[in-house]
Structure formats: C-alpha cells, structure tokens
Amino acid sequence: MSYRDRPWLARYPAGTPADIAVEYETALAVFDAAVAADGERPLVHYFDATLTFADIDRAANALAAALVADGFAAGDRLAVYVQNNPAYLIGIVAAWKAGGIAVAINPMNKARELTYMLVDSGATALLTLDDLWADVAAGVIADGATAVRTVVTTSPLDFQTRDDPRLFAATVRRRAEGTRDLVEIIESYDGTPLPAPELSAGDVAVLTYTSGTTGEPKGAMNTHGNLAFNAQTYREWTGLAPGEGVLGIAPLFHITGLVGHVMVAMLSRSPVVLTHRFAPEVTLDAIREWKPVFTVAAITAFNALSVAPGATPGDFSSLRVLYSGGAPIAPAIADRLEGIFGAYIHNIYGLTETSSPSHGVPRGVRAPVDPTSGALSVGVPVFNTVVRVVGDDGEEVPVGAVGELVTSGPQVVGGYWNKPDKTAESIPGGELRTGDVGFMDADGWFYVVDRKKDMINASGYKVWPREVEDVLYSHPAVREAAVVGVPDEYRGETVKAYVSLRDGQSATADELAAYCKERMAAYKYPRSIEFLDELPKTVTGKILRRQLRAPI
C-alpha cells in the first residue's frame, strides 16, 4: 500500500506538511549562502577551537586551489580519509569548489578496503590523517594500483591546542615525503582566486560506500540535490534554529554524519561539535562545554553516553532534540533513556541510498508501539516522499501486511558508481528497494520488522530477529541483544541469541529463555543464548549480526 494513496494523509502527525519547496539546488549553494549571510557564525567547535563559516570557506578555497594547480579537474574525485575533524568539512567543500566529487572513506578501513575504494572511485587526490597515511595509505599508493597523484595530510592536533590525552596521548605530527600538509596549503594558497564551479542538483556531490554486507561495497552517488533536500528535511523536521549546536556523534564519513550533522549545520547556520572520534567521556565533556541542542546517533551511542563515567542528568539538559537512526530502538530502551536524558529520543529511518532520512517521528510526537509485534514505529515518510510496501511479487500489500519497503523521493540516489547492473536491480526506475521488511498501520505509521535477509525459518515459521531482540531488551538485566538463525537438524533453523548484561546485573540463559517464552509464540523464543561482554558493532553503532553468524 502506498502512503500517498491514503485519505488520512491530511492527518499527518503534528500537522507536518507532506511537501516542501526545495530551498537550494546544490550542497555547495547551501554552504555559500551561509558564508555570504553569516560568515562569522561558528561552524565547527573542535576541543578549544572554533572555526567560523568564513574560516572553513577560506581553508576550502585554498585546498581547492592547490588541487586544481595539481591538475584536479571538474568531475575528479577527492578521497577524504579522516575522523570527525575540521579537515572533513574542508575536504568535502574543497572538492565541490573545484567542481569535483568527495569520496567518504571510513578511517577504520585497512589497506585492502582502502585500495578497493580508491580504485573503484578513480580518486586522483587523497586527504588523509597523517597516521593513516603512515600506517595504511602510503603502502596502498606505493603499490601503484590507484590513480591518486596528490596526497594531502592533516593531523587531529590541527586547529586546536587542547590535545586531549584520552584521545591523543600517543599522537605526534608526522610529515612524510611526497605528501603536502593541509595547514601549509591553507597558508600558501589563502586568497588564491578560483572560478565558480558549474554544479547542478543532479551532479554527484559525495560517493558514500555501502557496508558491503551482501557483496563488495557500492559507491552510492549522493547528489547535490539529495544532500540539499535532506538537510532541509532535518532542519524542518527537528525545528533546529540558527545557532543551536549540533553534536557530531555519528561518523562524518557515514551518511548520517554527513547530512544529519554537517549539512544541517550548514543549512541552519549552526555549529557542529566534533571530538575526533566518539569516546563517551570526551563527548560528555564537549556537551558540557558547548551545550549542543540536537543530535542524531545510533541507539548504542546514546546507551554509551548514558553510562559514561561521571555523567549526570544535568549534563544532558541542553540536548532537547534527540533522534536515533541506524539501528532499531526497543521500546524499553527508549523509555529508559528518556529518564536519563530528560528528552524523548525520536526514531528516524533511512539508508545510504536515501541520503539519510526517508521516515521520521516528527518532533514533539511520540512514536506508537505496534500492539502485535511490540515494535516501535520508525515514523512516517518525510517531505515529498512516497513509500510503498510490496510483496515478493512486487505488488502492493494491504495496510498492516508485511512486505518490503520501496521508497522514492528527492533523497533517493540515482544509482551506484560504475555499477549499472546493481543500480537496475536495487533502484529500478528511481525507486529504491530497501531490503527492509515492514508494514504500515491504518494511521500511516511505518514499522520496520527486520532486514529481509535476516529472517529465520524455523520449521516453516517465520521468525524476525528484531521481535525477539525487543523482548530481550525489556528484561532489566539485558544491555544489548542480537538474534540470529542457526542450523538445526529437526527444525532446519532455530533461534539463537547473543546477549550482554548491564553492569551489576546477572541472568542465566535458562532465565532469559523462559522470559521470552512467556512473551511470545513457542516457535520464536531463543533455544540457545550466549553471553558476550560486548556485541560486535559497526563504527556507526549497528550490531553486526553477520559477524555473529560467521562462526556458525
């Protein structure tokens, strides 16, 4: 069933309009407008440093001029291989100013992964942390498989003087032969004239690589129009006002960090608070110092912040607008965290291919809980967005029936870089087949049941791991839970749970299995439960079910 076909569209939660007029055509236009109107407003708080919109503009101009002098041309790619540092913003804006494309690369990637992305994207320039250059990238470039001809290095110590020992105790600036230093480039090329690039909404702004859970990673082509539109979605959806700070918890190389932190800060003319990488105690200090108002992060990050050493409810008083995406929220966890943060954590849902949100819970509205499955709604489709729920045959299913979510709208990417077959398979006709299974209720709220590929088939019965996990999360001793299917001689496949417990709490496998058995059909409860100190996660906080399945 299509959301747009329903007569109750007029009852959109909180009276939010279904459509908005797009304010800016390109991501660079969003940034340039802020520089022109509010250049001296802060754009980045980074430890004891504050960089204004004008500061980032001058630095990006200088880097773009240096790249162009080295032969970087319109359409070329600049790979950005850094943490949550000011250099990330400088790098992506510089790529746009030079008429090119930024390639966002996970700083946790090692040589094999980095090589793949540099070769696949055809990047001709690389902006990297100096330690990543020394430890990883130098060997990759020396192998000669990539097209990279310009390497610019930066240090996490740049632009600030606090050098927090909890993050930087072993950090020293490293200068390497054959590379150029970002700070020196900024000084040398400051004020160098640069012609305005010719960019349009359909031009690719950033290649953001998918996680590669079902094969090799794919470079999603997030366009300028995609980014400008969803920055506007975040601003309007959250009500973020100029000057209200954004806490940069999510990794900036990830689509949530790019759009939900950087782009919305540019559009709202607000500062984004960066701390190099997410360390709960360091992030807590940044919250105390800079008092950001808004953030969006995986629920695991909120969990980690809530138990950071020395944290008190008063520390979080500035954070009035909280959203969580990237991993599902169990209703019990949402309730517990609201008691700690003093603010309701709204669900928001999207994929790399939807340039962050396609659904969200409007600010000030509490998401309903499905009475049958116990799942918390991920919200309603955001502005200008159509979502259908389809069966295996591709036909729309009735309200309340489970099927695959299929999304179209201004935030959906046009395809994958140099992969027309994958594009045709996943985004036929510009409509994204998400791979997520869910349903829509009679009031237009959407629920994500699970990933299509994660469904467990136990004696012919479908078991969705998410439902079992939500029940486990409601147990007072459970901190994290992940459920997977494992081979079973009798049932074909059966349910196994991996659990980590809260500090100071205890529970046995038999106790948790009995707890689940009391709350769900007999074929659903976990037959096996294994305890781990920590469940494996991606850098964005998603629990890695595939890694838990790997030994099996």
C-alpha positions in Angstrom: 0.0 0.0 0.0 1.3 3.4 -0.9 1.4 6.1 1.8 0.3 8.8 -0.6 -2.8 6.9 -1.7 -4.4 7.0 1.8 -7.1 9.5 2.7 -5.7 10.1 6.1 -2.7 11.9 4.6 -4.4 15.1 5.9 -3.9 13.8 9.5 -0.1 13.8 9.1 1.3 13.7 12.7 1.7 17.1 14.3 0.2 18.8 11.2 3.5 18.5 9.3 3.0 19.3 5.7 3.5 16.5 3.2 5.5 18.6 0.7 8.1 21.4 0.9 9.6 23.6 -1.7 13.3 22.8 -2.1 15.3 25.8 -1.0 18.7 25.2 -2.5 19.8 23.4 -5.7 23.2 22.2 -4.5 25.0 21.4 -1.3 27.6 24.0 -2.2 24.9 26.6 -2.6 23.8 25.8 1.0 27.3 26.5 2.3 27.9 29.5 0.1 24.6 31.1 1.3 25.6 30.7 4.9 29.1 32.2 4.3 27.5 35.2 2.5 24.9 35.9 5.1 26.6 34.7 8.4 30.3 34.2 7.7 31.4 35.0 11.2 29.0 32.5 12.8 30.7 29.4 14.2 30.5 26.3 12.1 32.8 24.0 14.0 33.7 23.6 17.7 36.6 21.2 18.0 38.0 20.9 21.5 39.2 24.5 22.3 38.9 25.7 18.7 36.1 27.5 17.0 36.1 27.8 13.2 33.6 30.1 11.5 31.8 29.6 8.2 34.3 32.1 6.8 37.3 30.2 8.2 36.1 26.9 6.6 35.4 28.8 3.3 38.9 30.2 3.2 40.5 26.9 4.0 38.4 25.0 1.4 39.2 27.7 -1.2 42.9 27.2 -0.6 42.7 23.4 -0.7 40.6 23.6 -3.9 43.1 26.0 -5.5 46.0 23.6 -4.6 44.2 20.6 -6.1 43.4 22.5 -9.3 47.1 23.5 -9.5 47.9 19.8 -9.4 45.6 19.1 -12.2 42.4 18.3 -10.4 39.5 18.9 -12.9 35.7 19.1 -12.8 34.3 15.7 -12.0 37.5 14.4 -10.4 37.3 12.6 -7.1 38.9 13.6 -3.8 39.0 10.8 -1.2 38.6 12.0 2.4 40.1 9.6 4.8 39.8 11.3 8.2 37.9 11.1 11.5 35.5 13.7 12.8 37.9 16.6 12.3 37.6 20.0 10.8 39.5 18.6 7.8 36.5 16.6 6.8 34.4 19.8 6.2 37.3 21.5 4.5 37.8 18.5 2.2 34.3 18.0 1.0 33.7 21.7 0.4 37.1 21.9 -1.4 36.1 19.1 -3.7 32.8 20.9 -4.6 34.6 24.2 -5.1 37.0 22.5 -7.5 33.9 21.1 -9.4 34.7 17.6 -8.2 33.3 14.8 -6.0 34.2 13.9 -2.5 34.7 10.2 -1.6 33.9 9.5 2.0 36.1 6.7 3.4 35.8 5.0 6.8 39.0 5.8 8.7 38.8 2.2 10.2 39.4 0.8 6.7 42.6 -1.1 6.2 44.8 -1.5 3.1 42.5 -3.9 1.2 39.4 -1.9 1.8 41.1 1.4 1.0 42.6 0.1 -2.2 39.2 -1.1 -3.4 37.5 2.3 -2.8 40.3 4.3 -4.3 40.4 2.1 -7.4 36.6 1.8 -7.7 36.1 5.6 -7.3 39.1 6.5 -9.5 40.1 9.1 -7.0 43.0 11.3 -8.1 43.6 13.0 -4.8 43.6 11.9 -1.2 43.1 13.9 2.0 44.2 11.7 5.0 45.2 11.8 8.6 49.0 11.6 8.8 48.9 8.5 11.0 46.6 6.8 8.5 49.0 7.7 5.7 51.9 6.2 7.6 50.1 3.1 8.7 47.8 2.3 5.8 47.6 4.6 2.8 51.3 5.0 2.0 51.6 1.3 1.2 48.4 1.4 -0.9 49.6 4.3 -3.0 53.1 2.8 -3.4 51.6 -0.3 -4.9 50.6 1.9 -7.9 47.1 0.4 -8.4 45.3 3.7 -7.8 45.1 6.9 -9.8 46.0 9.1 -6.8 48.6 11.7 -7.7 48.1 14.3 -4.9 48.2 13.4 -1.2 47.4 16.0 1.5 47.9 15.0 5.1 46.4 16.6 8.3 46.8 15.9 12.0 44.0 15.5 14.5 46.0 18.1 16.5 45.5 20.7 13.8 43.2 23.7 14.5 43.2 23.1 18.3 45.7 23.2 21.2 44.0 21.1 23.9 45.3 17.8 22.6 43.1 15.7 24.9 45.4 12.9 26.3 42.4 10.5 26.4 42.5 10.6 22.6 45.9 11.9 21.6 48.4 10.6 24.2 50.4 8.8 21.5 49.7 11.3 18.7 52.6 13.2 17.1 52.5 15.1 13.8 54.1 13.1 11.0 55.4 14.7 7.8 56.1 12.3 5.0 58.0 12.7 1.8 55.7 13.0 -1.2 52.8 14.5 0.7 51.6 18.0 1.3 50.4 19.4 4.6 46.9 20.8 4.9 47.7 23.7 7.2 50.7 24.8 4.9 48.4 24.6 1.9 45.9 26.9 3.6 48.6 29.4 4.4 50.2 29.2 0.9 47.0 29.4 -1.2 45.0 31.7 1.0 43.2 34.2 -1.2 44.1 32.4 -4.5 41.2 33.2 -6.9 39.2 30.2 -8.1 36.5 30.2 -10.8 33.0 29.2 -9.6 32.2 25.6 -10.5 29.3 24.7 -12.6 27.2 22.4 -10.5 23.6 21.3 -10.6 21.3 19.3 -8.4 21.9 16.1 -10.4 25.7 16.2 -10.1 27.2 13.8 -7.7 28.5 15.5 -4.5 29.7 12.6 -2.5 30.3 8.9 -3.1 29.3 7.1 0.1 30.1 3.5 0.2 27.6 0.9 1.5 28.8 -1.6 4.1 29.0 -4.4 1.6 27.0 -6.9 3.8 25.8 -8.8 0.7 28.9 -8.4 -1.5 31.5 -5.8 -2.4 30.8 -2.2 -1.2 29.0 0.0 -3.6 29.5 3.7 -4.1 26.1 5.4 -3.6 26.1 8.5 -5.7 24.6 11.1 -3.3 23.9 14.1 -5.5 24.0 17.8 -4.6 20.2 17.8 -4.8 20.0 14.7 -2.5 22.1 16.4 0.2 20.4 19.8 -0.1 17.0 18.3 0.2 17.6 16.1 3.2 19.5 18.9 5.0 16.3 20.8 4.7 14.3 17.8 5.9 16.4 17.6 9.0 16.1 21.3 9.7 12.3 21.4 9.3 11.7 18.1 10.9 13.7 19.0 14.1 12.9 22.7 14.2 16.6 23.5 14.5 17.2 27.2 14.8 20.2 29.3 13.7 23.0 29.0 16.3 21.6 25.9 18.0 24.5 23.5 18.2 24.7 20.0 16.6 26.5 17.3 18.5 28.6 15.3 15.9 28.4 11.8 17.4 27.9 9.9 14.1 31.0 9.3 12.0 31.1 12.0 9.3 32.1 9.5 6.6 28.7 7.9 7.2 25.5 9.4 5.5 24.0 10.2 9.0 27.1 12.3 9.9 27.3 13.9 6.5 23.7 15.0 6.3 22.4 14.9 9.9 25.4 16.8 11.3 27.4 18.6 8.6 24.7 19.5 6.1 22.0 20.5 8.6 24.6 22.6 10.5 25.4 24.4 7.2 21.8 25.0 6.3 20.8 26.1 9.8 23.9 28.2 10.2 24.7 26.4 13.4 27.9 25.0 14.9 28.7 21.3 14.8 30.6 19.9 17.8 33.4 17.5 16.8 35.6 15.3 19.0 37.8 13.4 16.5 36.0 10.2 17.3 33.3 9.0 19.7 34.7 8.4 23.2 31.8 8.7 25.7 33.7 10.6 28.4 35.3 13.0 25.8 31.9 13.6 24.2 30.4 14.2 27.6 32.9 17.0 28.2 32.1 18.5 24.8 28.4 18.5 25.7 29.1 20.3 29.0 31.3 22.9 27.2 29.4 23.7 24.0 25.8 22.8 25.1 24.5 21.5 21.7 20.8 21.2 21.3 20.4 18.5 18.7 22.0 15.2 17.7 21.1 12.1 15.7 23.0 8.9 16.5 22.7 5.1 16.8 20.9 4.0 20.0 24.2 2.3 21.1 25.9 5.7 21.3 23.1 7.0 23.5 23.5 3.9 25.6 27.2 4.5 26.0 26.7 8.2 26.8 24.1 7.4 29.5 26.7 5.3 31.4 29.8 7.5 30.8 31.8 7.9 34.0 30.6 10.9 35.9 27.5 11.5 33.8 24.5 13.1 35.5 21.1 14.0 34.0 22.0 17.7 34.3 24.9 17.2 31.8 22.3 16.5 29.1 20.0 19.4 29.8 21.0 21.3 26.6 20.1 18.3 24.3 16.5 19.0 23.8 16.1 17.4 20.3 17.2 13.8 20.1 16.9 11.4 17.1 18.2 7.9 16.7 18.8 6.0 13.5 21.0 3.3 12.0 19.8 0.6 14.4 16.4 -0.2 15.8 15.2 1.1 19.1 13.4 -1.3 21.5 10.5 0.5 23.3 12.0 -0.4 26.7 15.3 1.2 25.8 13.6 4.3 24.6 11.7 4.7 27.9 14.9 4.1 30.0 16.9 6.6 28.1 14.2 9.3 28.2 14.5 9.0 32.0 18.3 9.7 31.8 18.4 12.4 29.1 15.2 14.1 30.0 14.2 14.2 26.4 12.3 11.7 24.2 14.5 10.0 21.6 12.6 10.1 18.3 13.1 7.4 15.7 14.4 8.3 12.3 15.0 5.9 9.4 16.8 5.8 6.1 19.7 4.3 4.2 22.8 5.4 2.5 20.8 5.3 -0.7 18.1 7.7 0.7 20.8 10.2 1.8 19.8 9.6 5.4 16.1 10.0 6.3 13.1 8.7 4.4 11.0 8.3 7.5 10.9 10.0 10.9 8.9 10.7 14.0 8.0 14.4 14.0 9.4 16.5 16.8 7.1 16.5 19.8 5.3 13.4 18.7 5.7 10.0 20.4 6.0 7.0 18.1 3.3 4.4 18.6 4.1 0.8 19.5 2.6 -1.9 17.4 0.4 -3.9 19.8 1.1 -7.2 18.0 4.8 -7.2 17.5 5.8 -4.7 20.2 7.9 -2.8 17.6 8.3 1.0 17.9 7.4 2.9 14.7 10.2 4.4 12.7 7.8 7.2 11.8 6.1 8.5 8.7 7.5 9.3 5.3 9.3 12.7 5.3 8.5 15.5 2.9 8.0 14.8 -0.8 8.5 11.1 -0.2 6.4 8.1 -1.4 6.8 4.7 0.3 5.2 1.5 -0.9 5.0 -1.9 0.9 5.3 -4.7 -1.6 5.2 -8.5 -1.5 7.7 -10.9 -3.2 5.7 -10.4 -6.4 6.3 -6.7 -6.4 2.6 -5.9 -5.8 1.5 -3.6 -3.0 0.2 -5.4 0.0 -2.8 -4.3 2.2 -2.5 -2.0 5.2 -1.0 -4.0 8.1 0.5 -6.7 5.9 4.3 -7.2 5.9 6.4 -6.6 2.8 9.5 -4.9 1.5 9.6 -1.1 1.9 10.2 0.6 -1.5 11.0 4.3 -1.5 11.0 7.2 -4.0 11.7 10.8 -3.4 14.2 13.7 -3.9 16.6 12.0 -1.4 17.0 8.7 -3.3 20.3 8.4 -5.2 20.4 7.9 -8.9 22.5 4.8 -8.6 25.8 3.2 -7.7 29.1 4.4 -9.1 30.1 2.4 -12.2 27.6 -0.4 -11.3 24.6 -0.1 -13.8 23.6 -3.7 -13.1 23.4 -3.2 -9.3 21.6 0.1 -9.9 19.0 -1.6 -12.1 18.5 -4.3 -9.6 18.1 -2.1 -6.4 16.8 1.2 -7.8 14.7 0.3 -10.8 13.0 3.4 -12.3 14.5 5.5 -9.5 12.5 3.6 -6.8 14.7 2.1 -4.1 14.1 -1.5 -3.0 15.4 -1.1 0.6 15.8 -4.7 1.6 14.0 -3.9 4.8 10.8 -5.7 5.7 8.0 -3.8 7.5 4.4 -2.6 7.3 2.2 0.5 7.5 -0.7 0.7 10.0 -4.0 2.3 9.4 -2.8 5.7 10.6 0.2 5.8 8.2 2.9 4.9 10.7 5.6 2.6 9.4 7.3 -0.2 11.3 10.5 -1.9 10.2 10.4 -5.6 11.2 13.8 -6.6 10.0 16.2 -7.0 7.2 14.8 -9.3 4.5 17.9 -11.5 4.5 17.9 -11.9 8.3 14.5 -13.7 8.5 14.8 -17.1 10.4 12.8 -20.0 9.0 12.1 -22.4 11.9 10.1 -25.4 10.9 8.4 -23.3 8.2 7.5 -20.5 10.6 9.0 -17.0 10.0 10.9 -15.5 13.0 12.0 -11.9 12.7 15.1 -11.4 14.9 14.0 -7.8 15.8 10.9 -9.1 17.6 12.9 -11.5 19.8 15.5 -8.8 20.5 12.9 -6.3 21.6 11.6 -8.8 24.2 15.1 -9.4 25.5 15.7 -5.7 25.8 12.7 -5.4 28.1 14.5 -7.7 30.6 16.1 -5.4 33.3 19.5 -7.2 33.1 19.9 -7.0 29.3 22.1 -4.3 27.9 22.4 -5.5 24.3 20.9 -8.3 22.3 21.3 -9.8 18.9 19.4 -12.8 17.4 20.4 -14.9 14.5 19.3 -18.2 12.9 21.5 -21.3 13.4 21.2 -24.7 11.7 19.1 -27.3 13.5 18.6 -30.9 12.4 15.0 -31.1 13.4 13.7 -27.6 12.7 16.0 -26.7 9.8 16.9 -23.5 11.5 16.4 -22.3 15.1 16.8 -19.1 17.1 20.0 -18.2 18.9 20.5 -15.0 21.0 23.7 -13.2 21.9 23.4 -11.0 25.0 25.5 -8.6 27.0 24.4 -7.7 30.5 24.2 -4.5 32.4 26.9 -3.7 34.9 26.0 -5.2 38.3 23.2 -7.3 36.8 23.0 -11.1 36.3 20.8 -13.5 34.4 21.1 -17.1 33.2 20.4 -18.5 29.8 17.5 -20.5 31.1 16.1 -17.5 32.8 16.2 -15.3 29.7 14.8 -18.2 27.5 11.9 -18.6 30.0 11.3 -14.8 30.0 11.0 -14.8 26.2 8.8 -18.0 26.1 6.3 -16.3 28.4 6.0 -13.3 26.0 5.9 -14.8 22.5 4.9 -17.8 20.5 6.7 -21.0 21.3 8.5 -21.2 17.9 10.0 -17.7 18.4 11.8 -17.8 21.7 15.6 -18.5 21.7 16.7 -22.1 22.1 20.3 -21.0 22.7 21.6 -18.0 24.5 25.3 -17.0 24.6 26.7 -14.2 26.8 29.3 -11.8 25.5 31.0 -8.8 27.2 30.4 -6.7 24.0 28.5 -7.4 20.9 30.3 -6.7 17.6 29.3 -3.4 16.0 30.0 -1.3 13.0 31.6 2.1 13.6 28.1 3.7 13.4 26.8 1.5 16.2 24.9 -1.2 14.3 25.2 -4.6 15.9 26.8 -7.0 13.4 24.5 -10.0 13.1 26.6 -11.3 10.2 29.7 -11.4 12.3 27.8 -13.4 15.0 26.6 -15.8 12.3 30.1 -16.2 10.8 31.4 -18.9 13.3 28.3 -20.9 12.6 
